Amino acid sequence: MQQPDCPKCLGKRRIMKADGTIMPCFDCLIAGRMDQHDKNPKDSGVKI
């Protein structure tokens, strides 16, 4: 069995707080294990 690369989030890249809110794992973000930008961005509807 493969060990998770982050002991804080166990490789899920997000952490659920006690109140139920979900936040990104900042340790994975700083280490470069997650992509900050989506490859398929949604249309925001803003016209330039």
FISEFI-832797 format. One record per residue (C-alpha): residue number from 1; residue in one letter; x, y, z. Coordinates in Angstrom, 3 decimals. Example, Ala and Ser with C-alpha at 12.3 -4.5 7.8 and 13.67 -1.06 7.14 Angstrom:
residues 2
seq  type  X  Y  Z
1  A  12.300  -4.500  7.800
2  S  13.670  -1.060  7.140
end
This chain:
residues 48
seq  type  X  Y  Z
1  M  0.000  0.000  0.000
2  Q  1.307  3.436  -0.954
3  Q  1.845  6.021  1.767
4  P  0.005  9.339  1.343
5  D  2.339  12.157  0.363
6  C  0.814  14.524  2.941
7  P  0.081  13.398  6.502
8  K  -2.153  16.424  7.096
9  C  -4.749  15.801  4.349
10  L  -3.828  12.161  3.518
11  G  -3.459  12.984  -0.171
12  K  -6.974  14.445  -0.603
13  R  -5.634  18.014  -1.143
14  R  -8.423  19.462  1.019
15  I  -9.176  19.584  4.726
16  M  -12.596  19.587  6.383
17  K  -12.819  21.704  9.514
18  A  -14.886  20.739  12.562
19  D  -17.700  23.089  11.480
20  G  -17.988  21.329  8.091
21  T  -16.260  23.907  5.914
22  I  -13.757  22.631  3.374
23  M  -10.487  24.418  2.673
24  P  -7.459  23.555  0.526
25  C  -4.467  21.959  2.195
26  F  -1.961  24.796  2.285
27  D  0.950  22.396  2.893
28  C  0.211  20.689  -0.447
29  L  -0.281  24.046  -2.159
30  I  3.075  25.382  -0.948
31  A  4.849  22.122  -1.799
32  G  3.516  22.318  -5.381
33  R  1.465  19.128  -5.190
34  M  -1.730  20.822  -6.370
35  D  -2.570  23.001  -9.333
36  Q  -3.976  26.383  -8.305
37  H  -5.673  26.945  -11.661
38  D  -8.315  24.863  -13.369
39  K  -7.547  23.799  -16.922
40  N  -11.214  24.335  -17.904
41  P  -12.295  27.642  -16.360
42  K  -16.014  28.381  -16.163
43  D  -17.466  31.334  -18.054
44  S  -17.916  34.126  -15.508
45  G  -20.264  36.116  -17.716
46  V  -18.079  39.238  -17.473
47  K  -17.828  41.072  -20.790
48  I  -14.778  43.143  -21.587
end
